[in-house]
């Protein structure tokens, strides 16, 4: 969201996943030191060392210098008006979403009617392991 592009992008899914696992991120020069530091800490491949891991994970993210101007208690109390509130016609209104995404056929979406074969693990090579905590336990 800070650059208009994801850190790794490739239309070829296999190349994309390979780059996610092995590639190095190049940060644009216009990003501040605080932004680059935040992103580097969020993109650490080892989940145990990544910003946000551990018992104080959420607080560690909230106290990062990038968020120093954020008044978290005011946000939680809904005292801060969002800079933009979409005016939706109904729950299915997608006019704020780029047509590139709304008009593209979902070629690799999960279909509950299909069973995955035991060799079709889409997460092979990714390192995330859930901590067992519920979002409510983390104050999210």
C-alpha positions in Angstrom: 0.0 0.0 0.0 3.0 2.3 0.5 4.3 1.7 -3.0 1.3 0.7 -5.0 2.7 -2.8 -5.6 3.3 -5.9 -3.5 6.9 -6.5 -2.5 7.1 -9.4 -5.0 5.0 -9.7 -8.0 4.8 -12.2 -10.9 1.8 -13.4 -12.8 3.4 -16.9 -12.8 2.4 -18.3 -9.4 5.4 -20.7 -9.1 7.8 -17.9 -9.8 5.9 -15.7 -7.4 6.2 -18.2 -4.5 9.8 -18.9 -5.3 10.6 -15.2 -5.1 8.6 -14.8 -1.9 10.8 -17.6 -0.3 14.2 -16.6 -1.7 14.0 -13.1 -3.1 15.4 -9.9 -1.6 13.2 -6.8 -1.4 14.4 -3.6 -3.0 12.9 -0.6 -1.2 12.2 2.6 -3.2 14.3 5.6 -2.1 11.3 7.7 -1.3 10.3 5.4 1.7 11.4 6.8 5.1 13.8 5.0 7.4 10.9 4.2 9.7 8.9 2.6 6.9 11.9 0.5 5.7 12.7 -0.6 9.3 9.0 -1.6 9.9 8.8 -3.5 6.6 12.2 -5.3 7.1 11.0 -6.4 10.6 7.6 -7.6 9.3 9.2 -9.5 6.3 11.7 -11.5 8.4 11.3 -15.1 7.2 11.8 -16.7 10.6 8.4 -16.3 12.3 10.0 -16.4 15.8 12.1 -13.4 15.0 9.5 -11.4 13.0 8.1 -8.2 14.4 4.8 -9.1 16.1 5.8 -12.5 17.3 6.1 -13.5 21.0 4.0 -12.5 24.0 4.2 -8.8 23.4 3.8 -9.0 19.6 0.9 -6.7 19.0 2.3 -4.1 21.4 5.7 -4.3 19.7 4.1 -3.5 16.4 2.0 -0.6 17.8 5.1 0.9 19.5 7.2 0.9 16.4 8.4 4.4 15.4 6.3 4.3 12.1 3.2 4.3 14.3 4.3 7.1 16.7 1.6 9.5 15.6 -1.2 7.0 16.0 -3.4 7.4 19.1 -4.4 3.7 19.5 -6.8 4.3 22.4 -8.7 7.0 20.4 -9.0 4.6 17.5 -10.3 1.8 19.7 -12.8 4.1 21.2 -13.8 5.2 17.7 -13.1 8.8 18.4 -11.1 9.4 15.2 -13.0 9.8 12.0 -11.6 7.8 9.1 -10.1 9.9 6.3 -12.4 8.1 3.8 -15.7 6.3 4.3 -17.0 4.4 1.2 -20.6 5.0 0.4 -21.8 1.5 -0.5 -25.1 0.9 -2.4 -25.3 -2.6 -0.8 -23.2 -5.3 0.7 -22.0 -6.5 -2.8 -21.0 -3.0 -4.1 -17.5 -3.4 -5.5 -17.1 0.0 -7.3 -14.1 0.9 -5.1 -12.2 -2.2 -6.2 -10.2 -2.1 -9.4 -12.0 -3.9 -12.2 -8.7 -5.8 -12.8 -9.7 -7.8 -9.7 -13.5 -7.9 -10.0 -13.5 -8.9 -13.7 -10.7 -11.6 -13.5 -11.8 -15.2 -13.3 -10.6 -16.9 -10.1 -8.5 -19.6 -11.6 -6.8 -20.8 -8.4 -9.4 -20.3 -5.8 -10.3 -23.1 -3.4 -13.5 -24.9 -4.3 -15.1 -26.7 -1.4 -16.6 -29.2 -3.9 -13.1 -30.4 -4.9 -11.0 -32.6 -2.6 -7.3 -31.8 -2.3 -5.1 -34.7 -3.2 -2.5 -35.5 -0.5 0.3 -34.0 -2.6 -1.5 -30.7 -3.2 -0.3 -28.8 -0.1 -0.4 -25.1 -1.2 1.8 -24.1 1.9 4.9 -26.3 1.1 7.9 -24.1 1.8 6.2 -21.5 3.9 7.2 -21.2 7.5 4.2 -19.8 9.3 2.9 -22.0 12.2 -0.1 -20.8 14.3 0.6 -20.0 17.9 -2.7 -21.5 19.0 -4.0 -18.2 20.4 -7.3 -16.8 19.2 -7.4 -13.3 17.8 -9.4 -12.3 20.9 -6.6 -13.4 23.2 -4.2 -10.9 21.5 -6.5 -7.9 21.7 -7.2 -7.8 18.0 
